[in-house]
Structure formats: C-alpha cells, structure tokens
C-alpha cells in the first residue's frame, strides 16, 4: 500500500513510535491484549517478558510482518495502515539471520543500499561509513565467512541502519557473545540511539544488560503489559519489604523456623528457582535505620546458621521482572 492523501506526514517529533491497544489472537488464544507504549527519539527501550509473553507477536506487528486484530500504531507519524512507508523508516536485526559467506562486508552492505534506491557508488560510500560506525572499517573487504560472531552481529546492525531508520529493532543482539563483546556491542547500541536520535527497541533475556543500558522498559506477561516506564521508575515502584537470604541447604528448615519468630517478619518461604535462598517478607518497608535487618542477622547468628548472602529484594530489574511475571513462569 502506498501512502495516500490521508496518511500523516512524517516529520521531526519526540515520539518516533506510538502503539495503542494492539491485540492479536491465534484461534482461541489471545497472544496480545492491548499493547500500548511510546518510544521517544534517542531513547533505548528494553522489551522484556518470559517465553510466550507476546514479545515476538508484538515485534512482528510493529515491523509490519503481520497485522493486529485491533488497535493501531505509528512510526514517525506514519499509520500502520501504510506498511511500505513504515518499512522505509525502521531497521531490524533479528535474533538469527543469514549472511552470504562469499561476499565481503562492504559488498553485502552495498547490495542492501542499492535495494533502497541508491546508486552503486552511493551505496558503497554509505556502506563504508556504516562499517566505520560499527567498528569494522579495517575488515570491510574481508569475506563475511572470516568474521567472528561479534563481527557478524555488527554487520547485521550496519545493515539495519542502511536506510537511516527512525526506529531500530534489535532482537537478542548480544546472544552468544563473551562479556567484553556484550559490553562493546551495548555501547554501540547506545551510541546509535543518541547520535542518530533514533528510537531503539532492545529485546533481551539478559536483564542486567537492559538495566545498565536502557532508558525505558516494557515488561509483558501473558500478552499484557505489567510494567512500563523509565527503568528507574519501574524498579522504584516495587515494594521494598522483602529480604533475600542464602543459607546452607541443610539449614533451610531451621532458618525458616528461627526467622518466623521475629515479630516484624510476616512470611518466610523458599525463593522460587533459587536453591538455598529464602524470601523473607516483612510487615513494613525497610528503613534506613537497619533495625529489622540487624534483628534478622542476630537471630540467624544465635541459631548458629551460616549466612552466605543477604540482600534486599526489589532494587534490581531482575527482581521486578520475576515478581511481575511469576505466574507466567510457573
């Protein structure tokens, strides 16, 4: 479909992507139930959720691979009713993608540049600039088959930028990279958002990297948004009345009994999926005077139970994610 007279004109605006009430069903199963969020220019948004939460369906809709059953979205002011126009304004790095082994990096990017209407000379020049931007200037004339996994991911990002997109979708870009490679690639992603004033949607299961690099976050569970906003705000909304304690496994039962005698402790239970960890729910929010924490520590010490770890819950994105998606994960 080409852009008609009623299509919104593109232009410079703070919000580069706006989704409103997106819904999608597969037969009787409702995969997406009213997805609504806004992505700002130059912002990096973490798109999170357990398996089956609706992330893949959401990305397929937002990249125009499939249509929503209800709701709407715009990219750079262009309605989802004009998918061809939207595709000119987005870049996508899927979780898995193939690269032609017998092409060099610059040949690969030149080919895609020509697909977007540039001459061979223009496309090659753009390809060289992109290779420099993603840190592959010295390897542009090497065969893709000689590239490491991290280098292939960088070429994939360069390809996603070939049309100077307003919105970039990155699906697990650091998967399979070593810690240094992850850190370097995340730095590149942040640079792309800031220097290009593009909105970037980062899909990842590595919550620590999302917390460290993203400005905003959307958390999905069973097709619905359970949290959205800036990373700081989402983390700050969690109730700070839970402490996580790790003790030797043989001491779990005795620890639960001892901690249950403390008046300020409402509930003690084994933490889901964490061997040796106890989740201690308090009757009041933790304060800065440390009285409750000290009482817990003293109780375990008197019972001669070794304390392997002791930390408040709710101060990390991972804690928020696990709490909000607990039912879906079970």
Secondary structure, DSSP 8 states (H G I E B T S, - for coil): ----TTS------SEEEEEEEEEEEETTEEEEEEEEEEEETT-EEEEEE-TTSSHHHHHHHHTTSS--SEEEEEETTEETT-HHHHHTTEEEE-SS----TTSBHHHHHHHHHHHTT--HHHHHHHHHHHHHHTT-GGGTTSBGGG--HHHHHHHHHHHHTTT--SEEEEESTTTT--HHHHHHHHHHHHHHHHHHT-EEEEE-S-HHHHHHH-SEEEEEETTEEEEEEEHHHHHHTS---EEEEE--GGGHHHHHHHHTTSTTEEEEEE-TT-TTEEEEEESS---TT-HHHHHHHHHHHHTT----EEEESSSSHHHHHHHHTHHHH-
